[in-house]
Structures are given as structure tokens and as C-alpha cells.
Amino acid sequence: MGIGFEYIIKQTYGLELLYNRQSTNFDVNYTTNTDTNKSKNFGIDVNYILIGGNKYLPIPNNKTVKPFGGILIGMAILNNNDPLPGAETSSTKFAWEGRIGSDFMFSPNVGLRIQGTVQSAVQSIDGGLYLGTGGLGAGLNSESSMYQFGLGGSLIIQFGQPKPKMKMK
């Protein structure tokens, strides 16, 4: 569940602000020093706040179908609803989303968006700078064990119309 606002900069580029919330429960079986087998059900909320861009690929002579791809970055706020004693209840991580899909416009202002997405909350980032007889090098590495894949749709409601391009003679 979420909401997004997009501002079309040009006919082929858009800037989007997105909020997405996912709530779930999962079972964990684990062992401790005092008890050999424990089982607990944890509830977690994942809140994504992302900003990024979409690139639209116009199809000549077709205003109904608008394929696109996009990349967004921001943060994921993870809330543990059932923490163990002494455990953290909230964590904020760098997050990103990649997407590909298409808008299907039923009228100039109303349409349907179908898209596939991948989202991730990055758990660590490290890097290095290397200098030696072979030259200079730099590297940056991110790690995550949480990837979320989704297929979804949304309702498009557009406000205003793009200004027509002026033709020079």
C-alpha cells in the first residue's frame, strides 16, 4: 500500500516521490544458551520513502500506451512490533527501487499503471581506495539480504496537461 506523486519534467522524464508501506508477520525458530529450542512470531512494518526518476519511451502515434523504467533512492524505516527484551524496535536504512512497466491511458487524465519492481534496504556499505605501482583504484560495495520483488498496478490521475511545443518556421 502506498502513494506516489510524479511531476513530468519533459514528455519523456518524470520526477517521483513515493511512500510505500508493507506489514507482515514471520515465524523464527532459534536456540539460546539457556533454552535449546525457542519459537517466536515477529511482526514487522517496512516503510519506504523514495525519490527518483522515470524515463518514458514514447511510441510514435500512440498516446494510450507509455512504457517506462525508473530508479528511486531513499530510506527504509523498519519497525519491529514484537522485539525481544533489549532488542531494537526501529531501524533506518538506505533503500533503492528499480522498476519497469507501462501506463495505459483511458483518457487524457485517467489511466492504469502496471509495473514490476525490485526494492532493497541496504544493510551495509563499504569501500576502499587502492594505490600502487599499477595505478590508482577505488571501489564501493553494498550488501543486503533483503530484496522484495513485486508486480502491481495503480490508478493514474493527472492534473493539468503538458504545454504544446512551439514549432519554429
Rosetta constraint file for C-alpha pairs under 8 A:
AtomPair CA 1 CA 20 HARMONIC 5.79 0.50
AtomPair CA 1 CA 21 HARMONIC 5.49 0.50
AtomPair CA 1 CA 22 HARMONIC 6.68 0.50
AtomPair CA 2 CA 18 HARMONIC 7.42 0.50
AtomPair CA 2 CA 19 HARMONIC 5.31 0.50
AtomPair CA 2 CA 20 HARMONIC 4.11 0.50
AtomPair CA 2 CA 21 HARMONIC 5.89 0.50
AtomPair CA 3 CA 18 HARMONIC 6.00 0.50
AtomPair CA 3 CA 19 HARMONIC 5.43 0.50
AtomPair CA 3 CA 20 HARMONIC 6.59 0.50
AtomPair CA 4 CA 16 HARMONIC 6.76 0.50
AtomPair CA 4 CA 17 HARMONIC 5.59 0.50
AtomPair CA 4 CA 18 HARMONIC 4.23 0.50
AtomPair CA 4 CA 19 HARMONIC 6.19 0.50
AtomPair CA 5 CA 16 HARMONIC 5.57 0.50
AtomPair CA 5 CA 17 HARMONIC 5.34 0.50
AtomPair CA 5 CA 18 HARMONIC 6.53 0.50
AtomPair CA 6 CA 14 HARMONIC 6.21 0.50
AtomPair CA 6 CA 15 HARMONIC 5.46 0.50
AtomPair CA 6 CA 16 HARMONIC 4.13 0.50
AtomPair CA 6 CA 17 HARMONIC 6.41 0.50
AtomPair CA 7 CA 14 HARMONIC 5.49 0.50
AtomPair CA 7 CA 15 HARMONIC 5.24 0.50
AtomPair CA 7 CA 16 HARMONIC 6.36 0.50
AtomPair CA 8 CA 12 HARMONIC 7.79 0.50
AtomPair CA 8 CA 13 HARMONIC 5.96 0.50
AtomPair CA 8 CA 14 HARMONIC 4.16 0.50
AtomPair CA 8 CA 15 HARMONIC 6.37 0.50
AtomPair CA 9 CA 13 HARMONIC 5.59 0.50
AtomPair CA 9 CA 14 HARMONIC 5.37 0.50
AtomPair CA 9 CA 15 HARMONIC 6.94 0.50
AtomPair CA 10 CA 14 HARMONIC 6.97 0.50
AtomPair CA 11 CA 56 HARMONIC 7.59 0.50
AtomPair CA 11 CA 162 HARMONIC 7.63 0.50
AtomPair CA 12 CA 55 HARMONIC 5.70 0.50
AtomPair CA 12 CA 56 HARMONIC 4.57 0.50
AtomPair CA 12 CA 57 HARMONIC 6.50 0.50
AtomPair CA 12 CA 58 HARMONIC 7.08 0.50
AtomPair CA 13 CA 53 HARMONIC 7.05 0.50
AtomPair CA 13 CA 54 HARMONIC 5.78 0.50
AtomPair CA 13 CA 55 HARMONIC 4.86 0.50
AtomPair CA 13 CA 56 HARMONIC 6.08 0.50
AtomPair CA 14 CA 53 HARMONIC 5.56 0.50
AtomPair CA 14 CA 54 HARMONIC 5.05 0.50
AtomPair CA 14 CA 55 HARMONIC 6.61 0.50
AtomPair CA 14 CA 56 HARMONIC 7.92 0.50
AtomPair CA 15 CA 51 HARMONIC 7.43 0.50
AtomPair CA 15 CA 52 HARMONIC 5.79 0.50
AtomPair CA 15 CA 53 HARMONIC 4.59 0.50
AtomPair CA 15 CA 54 HARMONIC 6.46 0.50
AtomPair CA 16 CA 51 HARMONIC 5.59 0.50
AtomPair CA 16 CA 52 HARMONIC 5.46 0.50
AtomPair CA 16 CA 53 HARMONIC 5.92 0.50
AtomPair CA 16 CA 54 HARMONIC 7.41 0.50
AtomPair CA 17 CA 49 HARMONIC 7.60 0.50
AtomPair CA 17 CA 50 HARMONIC 5.91 0.50
AtomPair CA 17 CA 51 HARMONIC 4.54 0.50
AtomPair CA 17 CA 52 HARMONIC 6.85 0.50
AtomPair CA 18 CA 48 HARMONIC 7.65 0.50
AtomPair CA 18 CA 49 HARMONIC 5.81 0.50
AtomPair CA 18 CA 50 HARMONIC 5.14 0.50
AtomPair CA 18 CA 51 HARMONIC 6.21 0.50
AtomPair CA 19 CA 47 HARMONIC 7.22 0.50
AtomPair CA 19 CA 48 HARMONIC 5.59 0.50
AtomPair CA 19 CA 49 HARMONIC 4.74 0.50
AtomPair CA 19 CA 50 HARMONIC 6.55 0.50
AtomPair CA 20 CA 47 HARMONIC 5.79 0.50
AtomPair CA 20 CA 48 HARMONIC 5.04 0.50
AtomPair CA 20 CA 49 HARMONIC 6.74 0.50
AtomPair CA 21 CA 45 HARMONIC 7.10 0.50
AtomPair CA 21 CA 46 HARMONIC 5.71 0.50
AtomPair CA 21 CA 47 HARMONIC 4.51 0.50
AtomPair CA 21 CA 48 HARMONIC 6.34 0.50
AtomPair CA 22 CA 45 HARMONIC 5.74 0.50
AtomPair CA 22 CA 46 HARMONIC 5.16 0.50
AtomPair CA 22 CA 47 HARMONIC 6.54 0.50
AtomPair CA 23 CA 43 HARMONIC 7.45 0.50
AtomPair CA 23 CA 44 HARMONIC 5.82 0.50
AtomPair CA 23 CA 45 HARMONIC 4.38 0.50
AtomPair CA 23 CA 46 HARMONIC 6.34 0.50
AtomPair CA 24 CA 43 HARMONIC 5.82 0.50
AtomPair CA 24 CA 44 HARMONIC 5.58 0.50
AtomPair CA 24 CA 45 HARMONIC 6.58 0.50
AtomPair CA 25 CA 41 HARMONIC 6.64 0.50
AtomPair CA 25 CA 42 HARMONIC 5.47 0.50
AtomPair CA 25 CA 43 HARMONIC 4.30 0.50
AtomPair CA 25 CA 44 HARMONIC 6.21 0.50
AtomPair CA 26 CA 41 HARMONIC 5.59 0.50
AtomPair CA 26 CA 42 HARMONIC 5.46 0.50
AtomPair CA 26 CA 43 HARMONIC 6.64 0.50
AtomPair CA 27 CA 39 HARMONIC 7.03 0.50
AtomPair CA 27 CA 40 HARMONIC 5.76 0.50
AtomPair CA 27 CA 41 HARMONIC 4.41 0.50
AtomPair CA 27 CA 42 HARMONIC 6.35 0.50
AtomPair CA 28 CA 39 HARMONIC 5.63 0.50
AtomPair CA 28 CA 40 HARMONIC 5.43 0.50
AtomPair CA 28 CA 41 HARMONIC 6.29 0.50
AtomPair CA 28 CA 42 HARMONIC 7.55 0.50
AtomPair CA 29 CA 37 HARMONIC 7.07 0.50
AtomPair CA 29 CA 38 HARMONIC 5.68 0.50
AtomPair CA 29 CA 39 HARMONIC 4.43 0.50
AtomPair CA 29 CA 40 HARMONIC 6.68 0.50
AtomPair CA 30 CA 36 HARMONIC 7.85 0.50
AtomPair CA 30 CA 37 HARMONIC 5.98 0.50
AtomPair CA 30 CA 38 HARMONIC 5.35 0.50
AtomPair CA 30 CA 39 HARMONIC 6.39 0.50
AtomPair CA 31 CA 35 HARMONIC 6.30 0.50
AtomPair CA 31 CA 36 HARMONIC 4.80 0.50
AtomPair CA 31 CA 37 HARMONIC 4.90 0.50
AtomPair CA 31 CA 38 HARMONIC 5.88 0.50
AtomPair CA 32 CA 36 HARMONIC 5.87 0.50
AtomPair CA 32 CA 37 HARMONIC 7.40 0.50
AtomPair CA 32 CA 38 HARMONIC 7.78 0.50
AtomPair CA 41 CA 82 HARMONIC 7.81 0.50
AtomPair CA 42 CA 80 HARMONIC 7.27 0.50
AtomPair CA 42 CA 81 HARMONIC 6.90 0.50
AtomPair CA 42 CA 82 HARMONIC 5.36 0.50
AtomPair CA 42 CA 83 HARMONIC 7.45 0.50
AtomPair CA 43 CA 80 HARMONIC 6.19 0.50
AtomPair CA 43 CA 81 HARMONIC 5.07 0.50
AtomPair CA 43 CA 82 HARMONIC 5.85 0.50
AtomPair CA 44 CA 78 HARMONIC 6.94 0.50
AtomPair CA 44 CA 79 HARMONIC 5.54 0.50
AtomPair CA 44 CA 80 HARMONIC 4.78 0.50
AtomPair CA 44 CA 81 HARMONIC 5.60 0.50
AtomPair CA 44 CA 82 HARMONIC 7.80 0.50
AtomPair CA 45 CA 77 HARMONIC 7.99 0.50
AtomPair CA 45 CA 78 HARMONIC 5.75 0.50
AtomPair CA 45 CA 79 HARMONIC 5.07 0.50
AtomPair CA 45 CA 80 HARMONIC 6.79 0.50
AtomPair CA 45 CA 81 HARMONIC 7.49 0.50
AtomPair CA 46 CA 76 HARMONIC 6.55 0.50
AtomPair CA 46 CA 77 HARMONIC 5.81 0.50
AtomPair CA 46 CA 78 HARMONIC 4.65 0.50
AtomPair CA 46 CA 79 HARMONIC 6.52 0.50
AtomPair CA 47 CA 76 HARMONIC 5.50 0.50
AtomPair CA 47 CA 77 HARMONIC 5.02 0.50
AtomPair CA 47 CA 78 HARMONIC 6.41 0.50
AtomPair CA 48 CA 74 HARMONIC 7.44 0.50
AtomPair CA 48 CA 75 HARMONIC 5.86 0.50
AtomPair CA 48 CA 76 HARMONIC 4.48 0.50
AtomPair CA 48 CA 77 HARMONIC 6.44 0.50
AtomPair CA 48 CA 95 HARMONIC 7.46 0.50
AtomPair CA 49 CA 74 HARMONIC 5.73 0.50
AtomPair CA 49 CA 75 HARMONIC 5.49 0.50
AtomPair CA 49 CA 76 HARMONIC 6.47 0.50
AtomPair CA 50 CA 72 HARMONIC 5.75 0.50
AtomPair CA 50 CA 73 HARMONIC 5.14 0.50
AtomPair CA 50 CA 74 HARMONIC 4.25 0.50
AtomPair CA 50 CA 75 HARMONIC 6.40 0.50
AtomPair CA 50 CA 95 HARMONIC 7.66 0.50
AtomPair CA 50 CA 96 HARMONIC 7.31 0.50
AtomPair CA 50 CA 97 HARMONIC 8.00 0.50
AtomPair CA 51 CA 72 HARMONIC 5.15 0.50
AtomPair CA 51 CA 73 HARMONIC 5.58 0.50
AtomPair CA 51 CA 74 HARMONIC 6.14 0.50
AtomPair CA 52 CA 70 HARMONIC 7.32 0.50
AtomPair CA 52 CA 71 HARMONIC 5.73 0.50
AtomPair CA 52 CA 72 HARMONIC 3.91 0.50
AtomPair CA 52 CA 73 HARMONIC 6.10 0.50
AtomPair CA 53 CA 70 HARMONIC 5.55 0.50
AtomPair CA 53 CA 71 HARMONIC 5.85 0.50
AtomPair CA 53 CA 72 HARMONIC 6.37 0.50
AtomPair CA 54 CA 68 HARMONIC 6.49 0.50
AtomPair CA 54 CA 69 HARMONIC 5.62 0.50
AtomPair CA 54 CA 70 HARMONIC 4.13 0.50
AtomPair CA 54 CA 71 HARMONIC 6.77 0.50
AtomPair CA 55 CA 68 HARMONIC 5.42 0.50
AtomPair CA 55 CA 69 HARMONIC 5.48 0.50
AtomPair CA 55 CA 70 HARMONIC 6.09 0.50
AtomPair CA 56 CA 66 HARMONIC 6.45 0.50
AtomPair CA 56 CA 67 HARMONIC 5.86 0.50
AtomPair CA 56 CA 68 HARMONIC 4.30 0.50
AtomPair CA 56 CA 69 HARMONIC 6.79 0.50
AtomPair CA 57 CA 66 HARMONIC 6.45 0.50
AtomPair CA 57 CA 67 HARMONIC 5.52 0.50
AtomPair CA 57 CA 68 HARMONIC 5.84 0.50
AtomPair CA 58 CA 62 HARMONIC 7.76 0.50
AtomPair CA 58 CA 66 HARMONIC 5.96 0.50
AtomPair CA 58 CA 67 HARMONIC 7.14 0.50
AtomPair CA 59 CA 63 HARMONIC 7.57 0.50
AtomPair CA 59 CA 65 HARMONIC 7.42 0.50
AtomPair CA 59 CA 66 HARMONIC 6.99 0.50
AtomPair CA 63 CA 105 HARMONIC 7.45 0.50
AtomPair CA 64 CA 103 HARMONIC 7.79 0.50
AtomPair CA 64 CA 104 HARMONIC 5.53 0.50
AtomPair CA 64 CA 105 HARMONIC 4.78 0.50
AtomPair CA 64 CA 106 HARMONIC 6.88 0.50
AtomPair CA 65 CA 102 HARMONIC 6.68 0.50
AtomPair CA 65 CA 103 HARMONIC 5.73 0.50
AtomPair CA 65 CA 104 HARMONIC 4.79 0.50
AtomPair CA 65 CA 105 HARMONIC 6.47 0.50
AtomPair CA 66 CA 102 HARMONIC 5.37 0.50
AtomPair CA 66 CA 103 HARMONIC 4.97 0.50
AtomPair CA 66 CA 104 HARMONIC 6.57 0.50
AtomPair CA 67 CA 100 HARMONIC 7.81 0.50
AtomPair CA 67 CA 101 HARMONIC 5.78 0.50
AtomPair CA 67 CA 102 HARMONIC 3.96 0.50
AtomPair CA 67 CA 103 HARMONIC 6.23 0.50
AtomPair CA 68 CA 100 HARMONIC 5.86 0.50
AtomPair CA 68 CA 101 HARMONIC 5.53 0.50
AtomPair CA 68 CA 102 HARMONIC 5.68 0.50
AtomPair CA 68 CA 103 HARMONIC 7.79 0.50
AtomPair CA 69 CA 98 HARMONIC 7.69 0.50
AtomPair CA 69 CA 99 HARMONIC 5.54 0.50
AtomPair CA 69 CA 100 HARMONIC 4.28 0.50
AtomPair CA 69 CA 101 HARMONIC 6.43 0.50
AtomPair CA 70 CA 98 HARMONIC 5.84 0.50
AtomPair CA 70 CA 99 HARMONIC 5.23 0.50
AtomPair CA 70 CA 100 HARMONIC 6.51 0.50
AtomPair CA 71 CA 96 HARMONIC 7.37 0.50
AtomPair CA 71 CA 97 HARMONIC 5.73 0.50
AtomPair CA 71 CA 98 HARMONIC 4.68 0.50
AtomPair CA 71 CA 99 HARMONIC 6.54 0.50
AtomPair CA 72 CA 96 HARMONIC 5.55 0.50
AtomPair CA 72 CA 97 HARMONIC 5.09 0.50
AtomPair CA 72 CA 98 HARMONIC 6.57 0.50
AtomPair CA 73 CA 94 HARMONIC 7.66 0.50
AtomPair CA 73 CA 95 HARMONIC 5.78 0.50
AtomPair CA 73 CA 96 HARMONIC 4.30 0.50
AtomPair CA 73 CA 97 HARMONIC 6.45 0.50
AtomPair CA 74 CA 94 HARMONIC 5.96 0.50
AtomPair CA 74 CA 95 HARMONIC 5.23 0.50
AtomPair CA 74 CA 96 HARMONIC 6.23 0.50
AtomPair CA 75 CA 92 HARMONIC 6.68 0.50
AtomPair CA 75 CA 93 HARMONIC 5.53 0.50
AtomPair CA 75 CA 94 HARMONIC 4.57 0.50
AtomPair CA 75 CA 95 HARMONIC 4.72 0.50
AtomPair CA 75 CA 96 HARMONIC 7.60 0.50
AtomPair CA 75 CA 121 HARMONIC 7.49 0.50
AtomPair CA 76 CA 92 HARMONIC 5.68 0.50
AtomPair CA 76 CA 93 HARMONIC 5.19 0.50
AtomPair CA 76 CA 94 HARMONIC 6.24 0.50
AtomPair CA 76 CA 95 HARMONIC 5.56 0.50
AtomPair CA 76 CA 121 HARMONIC 5.99 0.50
AtomPair CA 77 CA 90 HARMONIC 7.06 0.50
AtomPair CA 77 CA 91 HARMONIC 5.83 0.50
AtomPair CA 77 CA 92 HARMONIC 4.52 0.50
AtomPair CA 77 CA 93 HARMONIC 6.54 0.50
AtomPair CA 78 CA 90 HARMONIC 5.56 0.50
AtomPair CA 78 CA 91 HARMONIC 5.18 0.50
AtomPair CA 78 CA 92 HARMONIC 6.26 0.50
AtomPair CA 79 CA 89 HARMONIC 5.75 0.50
AtomPair CA 79 CA 90 HARMONIC 4.45 0.50
AtomPair CA 79 CA 91 HARMONIC 6.62 0.50
AtomPair CA 80 CA 88 HARMONIC 7.48 0.50
AtomPair CA 80 CA 89 HARMONIC 4.81 0.50
AtomPair CA 80 CA 90 HARMONIC 6.00 0.50
AtomPair CA 81 CA 89 HARMONIC 6.87 0.50
AtomPair CA 82 CA 89 HARMONIC 7.91 0.50
AtomPair CA 83 CA 87 HARMONIC 5.72 0.50
AtomPair CA 83 CA 88 HARMONIC 6.81 0.50
AtomPair CA 83 CA 89 HARMONIC 6.01 0.50
AtomPair CA 93 CA 121 HARMONIC 5.87 0.50
AtomPair CA 93 CA 122 HARMONIC 6.12 0.50
AtomPair CA 93 CA 123 HARMONIC 6.65 0.50
AtomPair CA 94 CA 121 HARMONIC 5.86 0.50
AtomPair CA 94 CA 122 HARMONIC 5.48 0.50
AtomPair CA 94 CA 123 HARMONIC 7.73 0.50
AtomPair CA 95 CA 119 HARMONIC 7.31 0.50
AtomPair CA 95 CA 120 HARMONIC 5.57 0.50
AtomPair CA 95 CA 121 HARMONIC 4.32 0.50
AtomPair CA 95 CA 122 HARMONIC 5.76 0.50
AtomPair CA 96 CA 119 HARMONIC 5.80 0.50
AtomPair CA 96 CA 120 HARMONIC 5.65 0.50
AtomPair CA 96 CA 121 HARMONIC 6.80 0.50
AtomPair CA 97 CA 117 HARMONIC 6.82 0.50
AtomPair CA 97 CA 118 HARMONIC 5.60 0.50
AtomPair CA 97 CA 119 HARMONIC 4.38 0.50
AtomPair CA 97 CA 120 HARMONIC 6.62 0.50
AtomPair CA 98 CA 117 HARMONIC 5.68 0.50
AtomPair CA 98 CA 118 HARMONIC 5.40 0.50
AtomPair CA 98 CA 119 HARMONIC 6.67 0.50
AtomPair CA 99 CA 115 HARMONIC 6.70 0.50
AtomPair CA 99 CA 116 HARMONIC 5.64 0.50
AtomPair CA 99 CA 117 HARMONIC 4.36 0.50
AtomPair CA 99 CA 118 HARMONIC 6.52 0.50
AtomPair CA 100 CA 115 HARMONIC 5.61 0.50
AtomPair CA 100 CA 116 HARMONIC 5.55 0.50
AtomPair CA 100 CA 117 HARMONIC 6.70 0.50
AtomPair CA 101 CA 113 HARMONIC 7.32 0.50
AtomPair CA 101 CA 114 HARMONIC 5.59 0.50
AtomPair CA 101 CA 115 HARMONIC 3.96 0.50
AtomPair CA 101 CA 116 HARMONIC 6.12 0.50
AtomPair CA 102 CA 113 HARMONIC 5.88 0.50
AtomPair CA 102 CA 114 HARMONIC 5.63 0.50
AtomPair CA 102 CA 115 HARMONIC 6.42 0.50
AtomPair CA 103 CA 111 HARMONIC 6.77 0.50
AtomPair CA 103 CA 112 HARMONIC 5.76 0.50
AtomPair CA 103 CA 113 HARMONIC 4.39 0.50
AtomPair CA 103 CA 114 HARMONIC 6.48 0.50
AtomPair CA 104 CA 111 HARMONIC 5.40 0.50
AtomPair CA 104 CA 112 HARMONIC 5.16 0.50
AtomPair CA 104 CA 113 HARMONIC 6.22 0.50
AtomPair CA 105 CA 109 HARMONIC 7.55 0.50
AtomPair CA 105 CA 110 HARMONIC 5.97 0.50
AtomPair CA 105 CA 111 HARMONIC 3.96 0.50
AtomPair CA 105 CA 112 HARMONIC 6.36 0.50
AtomPair CA 106 CA 110 HARMONIC 5.78 0.50
AtomPair CA 106 CA 111 HARMONIC 5.09 0.50
AtomPair CA 106 CA 112 HARMONIC 7.77 0.50
AtomPair CA 107 CA 111 HARMONIC 6.76 0.50
AtomPair CA 108 CA 158 HARMONIC 7.82 0.50
AtomPair CA 109 CA 156 HARMONIC 7.61 0.50
AtomPair CA 109 CA 157 HARMONIC 5.67 0.50
AtomPair CA 109 CA 158 HARMONIC 4.68 0.50
AtomPair CA 109 CA 159 HARMONIC 6.82 0.50
AtomPair CA 110 CA 155 HARMONIC 7.53 0.50
AtomPair CA 110 CA 156 HARMONIC 5.46 0.50
AtomPair CA 110 CA 157 HARMONIC 4.93 0.50
AtomPair CA 110 CA 158 HARMONIC 6.44 0.50
AtomPair CA 111 CA 155 HARMONIC 6.12 0.50
AtomPair CA 111 CA 156 HARMONIC 4.80 0.50
AtomPair CA 111 CA 157 HARMONIC 6.79 0.50
AtomPair CA 112 CA 153 HARMONIC 6.87 0.50
AtomPair CA 112 CA 154 HARMONIC 5.82 0.50
AtomPair CA 112 CA 155 HARMONIC 4.89 0.50
AtomPair CA 112 CA 156 HARMONIC 5.54 0.50
AtomPair CA 113 CA 153 HARMONIC 5.18 0.50
AtomPair CA 113 CA 154 HARMONIC 5.10 0.50
AtomPair CA 113 CA 155 HARMONIC 6.34 0.50
AtomPair CA 113 CA 156 HARMONIC 6.67 0.50
AtomPair CA 114 CA 151 HARMONIC 7.58 0.50
AtomPair CA 114 CA 152 HARMONIC 5.83 0.50
AtomPair CA 114 CA 153 HARMONIC 4.38 0.50
AtomPair CA 114 CA 154 HARMONIC 6.81 0.50
AtomPair CA 115 CA 151 HARMONIC 5.84 0.50
AtomPair CA 115 CA 152 HARMONIC 5.57 0.50
AtomPair CA 115 CA 153 HARMONIC 6.22 0.50
AtomPair CA 116 CA 149 HARMONIC 7.49 0.50
AtomPair CA 116 CA 150 HARMONIC 5.64 0.50
AtomPair CA 116 CA 151 HARMONIC 4.48 0.50
AtomPair CA 116 CA 152 HARMONIC 6.49 0.50
AtomPair CA 117 CA 148 HARMONIC 7.97 0.50
AtomPair CA 117 CA 149 HARMONIC 5.67 0.50
AtomPair CA 117 CA 150 HARMONIC 5.14 0.50
AtomPair CA 117 CA 151 HARMONIC 6.43 0.50
AtomPair CA 118 CA 147 HARMONIC 6.75 0.50
AtomPair CA 118 CA 148 HARMONIC 5.51 0.50
AtomPair CA 118 CA 149 HARMONIC 4.51 0.50
AtomPair CA 118 CA 150 HARMONIC 6.44 0.50
AtomPair CA 119 CA 147 HARMONIC 5.74 0.50
AtomPair CA 119 CA 148 HARMONIC 5.07 0.50
AtomPair CA 119 CA 149 HARMONIC 6.55 0.50
AtomPair CA 120 CA 144 HARMONIC 7.13 0.50
AtomPair CA 120 CA 146 HARMONIC 5.75 0.50
AtomPair CA 120 CA 147 HARMONIC 4.73 0.50
AtomPair CA 120 CA 148 HARMONIC 6.32 0.50
AtomPair CA 121 CA 144 HARMONIC 6.66 0.50
AtomPair CA 121 CA 146 HARMONIC 6.32 0.50
AtomPair CA 121 CA 147 HARMONIC 7.42 0.50
AtomPair CA 122 CA 142 HARMONIC 6.66 0.50
AtomPair CA 122 CA 143 HARMONIC 5.96 0.50
AtomPair CA 122 CA 144 HARMONIC 4.89 0.50
AtomPair CA 122 CA 146 HARMONIC 7.72 0.50
AtomPair CA 123 CA 142 HARMONIC 7.57 0.50
AtomPair CA 123 CA 143 HARMONIC 5.80 0.50
AtomPair CA 123 CA 144 HARMONIC 5.10 0.50
AtomPair CA 123 CA 145 HARMONIC 7.60 0.50
AtomPair CA 124 CA 142 HARMONIC 5.71 0.50
AtomPair CA 124 CA 143 HARMONIC 5.30 0.50
AtomPair CA 124 CA 144 HARMONIC 7.01 0.50
AtomPair CA 125 CA 140 HARMONIC 7.26 0.50
AtomPair CA 125 CA 141 HARMONIC 5.66 0.50
AtomPair CA 125 CA 142 HARMONIC 4.31 0.50
AtomPair CA 125 CA 143 HARMONIC 6.37 0.50
AtomPair CA 126 CA 140 HARMONIC 5.89 0.50
AtomPair CA 126 CA 141 HARMONIC 5.35 0.50
AtomPair CA 126 CA 142 HARMONIC 6.45 0.50
AtomPair CA 127 CA 138 HARMONIC 7.46 0.50
AtomPair CA 127 CA 139 HARMONIC 5.29 0.50
AtomPair CA 127 CA 140 HARMONIC 4.17 0.50
AtomPair CA 127 CA 141 HARMONIC 5.86 0.50
AtomPair CA 128 CA 138 HARMONIC 5.67 0.50
AtomPair CA 128 CA 139 HARMONIC 5.31 0.50
AtomPair CA 128 CA 140 HARMONIC 6.65 0.50
AtomPair CA 129 CA 136 HARMONIC 7.64 0.50
AtomPair CA 129 CA 137 HARMONIC 5.90 0.50
AtomPair CA 129 CA 138 HARMONIC 4.42 0.50
AtomPair CA 129 CA 139 HARMONIC 6.57 0.50
AtomPair CA 130 CA 136 HARMONIC 5.67 0.50
AtomPair CA 130 CA 137 HARMONIC 4.87 0.50
AtomPair CA 130 CA 138 HARMONIC 5.91 0.50
AtomPair CA 131 CA 135 HARMONIC 6.00 0.50
AtomPair CA 131 CA 136 HARMONIC 4.61 0.50
AtomPair CA 131 CA 137 HARMONIC 6.44 0.50
AtomPair CA 132 CA 136 HARMONIC 6.52 0.50
